[in-house]
Amino acid sequence: MHGSVNTVGEIALDKDATLDARGLMCPMPIVQLARKVKEMMSGQVLELLADDVGAKDDVPAWCNRTGNQLLGMQTDEKVFMFYIKIK
């Protein structure tokens, strides 16, 4: 199932799934992210939506630690949007 195409900077991304973690506080966005990634296939792109300010540091650190690729991050008002390519 492919989702819509989003643009991060000048890069167009075809996301495969969206995980809405808005309203969840640390560590739950990362816990939910880890669960969702297990359901996805290598090479797919996950969009993670979070409004916990800790996610701004936690998601890149999690990607670095797990080997998943953070393709980009955007902020829309108080929501952080992360685009992660599954390893």
CYANA upper distance limits for C-alpha pairs under 8 A (distance plus 0.5 A):
  1 MET  CA     16 ASP  CA      6.48
  1 MET  CA     17 ALA  CA      8.06
  2 HIS  CA     14 ASP  CA      7.40
  2 HIS  CA     15 LYS  CA      6.64
  2 HIS  CA     16 ASP  CA      4.89
  2 HIS  CA     17 ALA  CA      7.53
  3 GLY  CA     14 ASP  CA      7.00
  3 GLY  CA     15 LYS  CA      5.68
  3 GLY  CA     16 ASP  CA      5.71
  3 GLY  CA     17 ALA  CA      6.81
  4 SER  CA     14 ASP  CA      6.59
  4 SER  CA     15 LYS  CA      6.78
  5 VAL  CA     12 ALA  CA      6.89
  5 VAL  CA     13 LEU  CA      5.81
  5 VAL  CA     14 ASP  CA      4.96
  5 VAL  CA     15 LYS  CA      6.85
  6 ASN  CA     12 ALA  CA      6.20
  6 ASN  CA     13 LEU  CA      5.69
  6 ASN  CA     14 ASP  CA      7.08
  6 ASN  CA     15 LYS  CA      7.94
  7 THR  CA     11 ILE  CA      5.94
  7 THR  CA     12 ALA  CA      4.84
  7 THR  CA     13 LEU  CA      6.37
  8 VAL  CA     12 ALA  CA      6.91
  8 VAL  CA     13 LEU  CA      7.77
  8 VAL  CA     72 GLY  CA      6.56
  8 VAL  CA     73 MET  CA      7.49
  8 VAL  CA     74 GLN  CA      7.35
 13 LEU  CA     45 VAL  CA      8.37
 14 ASP  CA     45 VAL  CA      7.59
 15 LYS  CA     44 GLN  CA      7.81
 15 LYS  CA     45 VAL  CA      5.35
 15 LYS  CA     46 LEU  CA      6.32
 15 LYS  CA     47 GLU  CA      6.91
 15 LYS  CA     83 TYR  CA      8.35
 16 ASP  CA     44 GLN  CA      6.41
 16 ASP  CA     45 VAL  CA      5.77
 16 ASP  CA     46 LEU  CA      6.45
 16 ASP  CA     47 GLU  CA      8.40
 17 ALA  CA     45 VAL  CA      7.32
 17 ALA  CA     46 LEU  CA      5.53
 17 ALA  CA     47 GLU  CA      6.70
 18 THR  CA     46 LEU  CA      6.20
 18 THR  CA     47 GLU  CA      5.07
 18 THR  CA     48 LEU  CA      6.34
 18 THR  CA     49 LEU  CA      8.02
 19 LEU  CA     33 LEU  CA      7.88
 19 LEU  CA     36 LYS  CA      8.00
 19 LEU  CA     46 LEU  CA      7.75
 19 LEU  CA     47 GLU  CA      6.66
 19 LEU  CA     48 LEU  CA      5.33
 19 LEU  CA     49 LEU  CA      6.72
 20 ASP  CA     48 LEU  CA      6.57
 20 ASP  CA     49 LEU  CA      5.36
 20 ASP  CA     50 ALA  CA      7.17
 21 ALA  CA     28 MET  CA      8.37
 21 ALA  CA     29 PRO  CA      5.99
 21 ALA  CA     32 GLN  CA      7.95
 21 ALA  CA     48 LEU  CA      7.46
 21 ALA  CA     49 LEU  CA      6.04
 21 ALA  CA     50 ALA  CA      5.37
 21 ALA  CA     51 ASP  CA      7.98
 22 ARG  CA     49 LEU  CA      6.61
 22 ARG  CA     50 ALA  CA      4.98
 22 ARG  CA     51 ASP  CA      5.62
 22 ARG  CA     52 ASP  CA      7.80
 22 ARG  CA     79 VAL  CA      8.07
 23 GLY  CA     50 ALA  CA      7.87
 23 GLY  CA     51 ASP  CA      6.99
 23 GLY  CA     52 ASP  CA      7.81
 24 LEU  CA     28 MET  CA      6.33
 24 LEU  CA     29 PRO  CA      6.61
 24 LEU  CA     50 ALA  CA      8.00
 24 LEU  CA     51 ASP  CA      8.12
 24 LEU  CA     52 ASP  CA      7.32
 25 MET  CA     29 PRO  CA      7.24
 25 MET  CA     52 ASP  CA      6.16
 26 CYS  CA     30 ILE  CA      7.92
 26 CYS  CA     52 ASP  CA      7.51
 26 CYS  CA     54 GLY  CA      7.23
 26 CYS  CA     55 ALA  CA      8.03
 27 PRO  CA     31 VAL  CA      6.79
 28 MET  CA     32 GLN  CA      6.45
 29 PRO  CA     33 LEU  CA      6.50
 29 PRO  CA     50 ALA  CA      7.46
 29 PRO  CA     55 ALA  CA      7.73
 30 ILE  CA     34 ALA  CA      6.57
 30 ILE  CA     55 ALA  CA      8.39
 30 ILE  CA     58 ASP  CA      7.91
 30 ILE  CA     59 VAL  CA      7.41
 30 ILE  CA     62 TRP  CA      8.06
 31 VAL  CA     35 ARG  CA      6.92
 32 GLN  CA     36 LYS  CA      6.65
 33 LEU  CA     37 VAL  CA      6.63
 33 LEU  CA     48 LEU  CA      8.10
 34 ALA  CA     38 LYS  CA      7.14
 35 ARG  CA     39 GLU  CA      7.56
 36 LYS  CA     40 MET  CA      7.31
 37 VAL  CA     41 MET  CA      8.44
 37 VAL  CA     46 LEU  CA      8.47
 37 VAL  CA     86 ILE  CA      7.36
 40 MET  CA     44 GLN  CA      7.29
 40 MET  CA     86 ILE  CA      7.82
 41 MET  CA     86 ILE  CA      7.34
 42 SER  CA     85 LYS  CA      8.26
 42 SER  CA     86 ILE  CA      5.55
 42 SER  CA     87 LYS  CA      5.49
 43 GLY  CA     85 LYS  CA      6.32
 43 GLY  CA     86 ILE  CA      5.71
 43 GLY  CA     87 LYS  CA      6.62
 44 GLN  CA     85 LYS  CA      6.19
 44 GLN  CA     86 ILE  CA      6.03
 45 VAL  CA     83 TYR  CA      7.04
 45 VAL  CA     84 ILE  CA      5.98
 45 VAL  CA     85 LYS  CA      4.96
 45 VAL  CA     86 ILE  CA      6.75
 46 LEU  CA     82 PHE  CA      8.42
 46 LEU  CA     83 TYR  CA      6.18
 46 LEU  CA     84 ILE  CA      5.65
 46 LEU  CA     85 LYS  CA      6.91
 46 LEU  CA     86 ILE  CA      7.94
 47 GLU  CA     81 MET  CA      7.12
 47 GLU  CA     82 PHE  CA      6.09
 47 GLU  CA     83 TYR  CA      5.19
 47 GLU  CA     84 ILE  CA      7.00
 48 LEU  CA     80 PHE  CA      8.41
 48 LEU  CA     81 MET  CA      6.13
 48 LEU  CA     82 PHE  CA      5.51
 48 LEU  CA     83 TYR  CA      6.97
 48 LEU  CA     84 ILE  CA      8.29
 49 LEU  CA     79 VAL  CA      7.05
 49 LEU  CA     80 PHE  CA      6.26
 49 LEU  CA     81 MET  CA      5.29
 49 LEU  CA     82 PHE  CA      7.10
 50 ALA  CA     55 ALA  CA      7.32
 50 ALA  CA     79 VAL  CA      6.18
 50 ALA  CA     80 PHE  CA      5.74
 50 ALA  CA     81 MET  CA      7.16
 51 ASP  CA     55 ALA  CA      8.06
 51 ASP  CA     78 LYS  CA      6.46
 51 ASP  CA     79 VAL  CA      5.16
 51 ASP  CA     80 PHE  CA      6.42
 52 ASP  CA     56 LYS  CA      8.36
 54 GLY  CA     58 ASP  CA      6.49
 55 ALA  CA     59 VAL  CA      5.89
 55 ALA  CA     80 PHE  CA      8.29
 56 LYS  CA     60 PRO  CA      7.74
 56 LYS  CA     80 PHE  CA      7.70
 57 ASP  CA     61 ALA  CA      6.84
 58 ASP  CA     62 TRP  CA      6.51
 59 VAL  CA     63 CYS  CA      6.66
 59 VAL  CA     82 PHE  CA      8.36
 60 PRO  CA     64 ASN  CA      6.66
 60 PRO  CA     70 LEU  CA      7.03
 61 ALA  CA     65 ARG  CA      6.62
 62 TRP  CA     66 THR  CA      6.52
 63 CYS  CA     67 GLY  CA      6.20
 63 CYS  CA     68 ASN  CA      5.32
 63 CYS  CA     69 GLN  CA      6.49
 63 CYS  CA     70 LEU  CA      6.73
 63 CYS  CA     84 ILE  CA      8.32
 64 ASN  CA     68 ASN  CA      7.27
 64 ASN  CA     69 GLN  CA      7.93
 67 GLY  CA     87 LYS  CA      6.88
 68 ASN  CA     84 ILE  CA      7.19
 68 ASN  CA     85 LYS  CA      6.48
 68 ASN  CA     86 ILE  CA      5.66
 68 ASN  CA     87 LYS  CA      5.42
 69 GLN  CA     84 ILE  CA      6.01
 69 GLN  CA     85 LYS  CA      5.47
 69 GLN  CA     86 ILE  CA      7.10
 69 GLN  CA     87 LYS  CA      7.51
 70 LEU  CA     82 PHE  CA      7.76
 70 LEU  CA     83 TYR  CA      6.48
 70 LEU  CA     84 ILE  CA      5.05
 70 LEU  CA     85 LYS  CA      6.88
 71 LEU  CA     82 PHE  CA      8.21
 71 LEU  CA     83 TYR  CA      5.84
 71 LEU  CA     84 ILE  CA      6.08
 71 LEU  CA     85 LYS  CA      7.10
 72 GLY  CA     82 PHE  CA      6.47
 72 GLY  CA     83 TYR  CA      5.84
 72 GLY  CA     84 ILE  CA      7.91
 73 MET  CA     80 PHE  CA      7.45
 73 MET  CA     81 MET  CA      5.98
 73 MET  CA     82 PHE  CA      4.98
 73 MET  CA     83 TYR  CA      6.79
 74 GLN  CA     80 PHE  CA      6.37
 74 GLN  CA     81 MET  CA      5.59
 74 GLN  CA     82 PHE  CA      7.13
 75 THR  CA     79 VAL  CA      6.15
 75 THR  CA     80 PHE  CA      5.09
 75 THR  CA     81 MET  CA      6.57
 76 ASP  CA     80 PHE  CA      7.04
 76 ASP  CA     81 MET  CA      8.18
